[in-house]
Amino acid sequence: EGASVFSERARERRDVGRATITGFASVLALLLLVNLLSYGIVLLVNLLSYGIAPREELADMKDPSLSGVLTAAVGPWGAKFIAAGLAISLIGALLSWFLMCAEVLRVPALDDTMPRWFSRENKNGTPVGAMWLTTGMVQLVLIWAHFVGSTYTSLILLASALILIPYLFSAAFHLINSFRNREKAGIWDIITGIFGTVYAIWLLYAAGPKYLLFVGLFYLLGTPFYVVARRQAKEKVFTTVDWIVIAVFSLTSIYAIYGLSTGALSL
């Protein structure tokens, strides 16, 4: 029986490894194709555009410039065609991002890390609770960015800073877990944990302190959901390490709010 369990676990590890490599290779191939094909299409459009309008007119065209090129080539319906295609593309991208963000809330709700309400689905299998929170928070962030004068680039940098903390915690947990179970984990798990932790720390250093000061503010806003979930599961809410992290986030949040109010910090 022990040999059978060991064989089953070994097979599961091989399947996970195979799935990881296949997924990484597939995403890499798609990324390369998207970039290469888009650059090729842009190059082809540029070559065709020089035969339709003078270079000075092309330089003065507003985005999307292809609508101006098609207008010069086929008439007013060319701009409408490009506008419709752009709208469909943006709506599809927005929908996919909403669904992905909702999934990030739904999956933790299944193991009582987030309130069970986020895992509730409608008849079409859509996590309605997670979708409502996701869409609501997106609108609030956009409104907030508008009034504080933040640009799209600032929001991207802020989002990047927000994801760096989970990277560090994940790598550090892997390292600690590998040391605790070094007989089973092996030397390569420890080496991977060390490199991952060091790299995550370097990413935090490269990101700079400005956006990292706001990270704690956003994480503290999500803390009540975790508290509700732990109480629903009748589990201990915070450990000693959790309280230390909350204290650090609270201090950075206070400083970030003070900096925003006095103008010392801006996004």
C-alpha positions, -999 to 999 in steps of 0.1 A, spaced: 0 0 0 29 24 8 45 17 -25 13 23 -43 8 57 -26 44 67 -33 39 57 -70 7 77 -72 24 108 -58 54 104 -81 30 102 -110 11 133 -98 44 152 -96 54 142 -131 19 153 -144 23 187 -126 58 191 -140 46 182 -175 16 205 -173 38 234 -160 63 230 -189 36 226 -215 17 257 -202 49 278 -201 59 267 -236 23 274 -249 22 309 -233 57 317 -246 47 306 -281 15 327 -280 35 357 -267 60 355 -295 33 350 -321 14 380 -309 44 403 -309 59 390 -342 25 391 -360 16 425 -347 50 440 -357 46 424 -391 11 438 -396 23 472 -384 52 471 -409 29 461 -437 4 488 -428 32 514 -427 44 504 -461 9 505 -476 2 538 -459 31 556 -476 13 550 -509 -20 564 -497 -11 596 -478 20 618 -475 44 612 -446 35 646 -430 -2 637 -429 5 602 -415 26 618 -387 -3 641 -378 -30 614 -376 -44 607 -342 -47 572 -327 -58 549 -340 -39 561 -371 -51 532 -392 -86 547 -392 -72 578 -409 -54 557 -434 -85 538 -443 -105 570 -445 -81 583 -471 -82 550 -490 -119 540 -490 -138 568 -474 -155 576 -441 -167 540 -435 -130 530 -431 -127 549 -398 -160 534 -386 -147 499 -394 -116 504 -374 -135 520 -345 -159 490 -344 -130 465 -344 -112 484 -317 -143 485 -295 -148 447 -299 -111 441 -290 -112 463 -259 -145 448 -247 -131 413 -251 -100 422 -233 -119 439 -205 -142 409 -201 -113 384 -199 -96 405 -173 -127 408 -152 -132 370 -154 -96 364 -144 -98 388 -114 -131 372 -103 -114 338 -105 -87 350 -81 -114 357 -56 -134 325 -63 -106 300 -58 -96 312 -23 -132 312 -13 -134 275 -19 -108 268 8 -121 294 33 -94 319 27 -120 344 14 -158 346 23 -179 318 8 -200 345 -9 -173 349 -35 -177 313 -46 -214 316 -53 -222 309 -89 -253 316 -111 -269 292 -134 -242 299 -161 -214 290 -138 -202 326 -133 -190 336 -98 -215 364 -93 -202 375 -59 -166 377 -71 -177 395 -103 -197 421 -84 -167 430 -62 -143 430 -91 -163 453 -113 -171 476 -83 -135 479 -73 -124 486 -109 -148 515 -111 -137 528 -77 -100 527 -88 -107 544 -121 -127 572 -103 -99 575 -77 -72 577 -105 -92 603 -123 -94 626 -92 -58 622 -81 -46 627 -117 -29 593 -121 -21 581 -155 -24 546 -170 14 541 -165 10 549 -128 -17 523 -124 4 497 -141 34 505 -118 11 503 -88 -4 470 -99 32 457 -105 42 467 -69 11 450 -55 20 417 -70 56 418 -58 47 411 -22 29 378 -30 59 368 -51 82 374 -21 59 356 3 55 326 -21 92 322 -26 99 326 11 73 300 20 88 276 -5 122 282 10 110 277 46 90 247 37 120 231 19 142 236 50 115 221 73 112 190 50 147 189 36 148 151 38 119 149 13 124 182 -6 159 178 -18 187 202 -24 172 216 -56 140 227 -38 162 246 -14 183 262 -41 151 272 -60 137 288 -29 169 307 -22 171 321 -58 134 329 -58 135 347 -25 166 367 -35 151 376 -68 118 387 -52 138 410 -28 157 424 -58 124 431 -75 112 450 -45 144 470 -45 141 478 -82 105 489 -78 115 516 -55 99 527 -22 73 551 -37 47 525 -49 56 500 -22 43 525 4 8 522 -11 9 484 -11 0 480 25 -30 504 21 -46 481 -5 -39 449 14 -54 463 45 -86 470 26 -88 433 19 -80 421 54 -117 422 66 -126 397 39 -100 373 53 -112 378 88 -148 370 78 -136 338 60 -116 325 89 -145 331 113 -168 313 89 -144 283 90 -140 287 128 -102 289 124 -77 311 141 -76 344 123 -41 357 128 -8 342 138 21 362 153 37 366 119 4 379 105 2 405 132 38 417 123 29 420 87 -3 439 95 17 462 117 42 469 89 14 475 64 -4 498 88 27 520 93 34 522 55 -3 530 49 -3 558 75 28 573 59 13 569 24 -20 587 34 0 614 51 22 618 20 -9 621 -3 -25 646 20 5 669 22 17 664 -14 49 647 -5 38 616 -24 18 613 -56 7 586 -80 
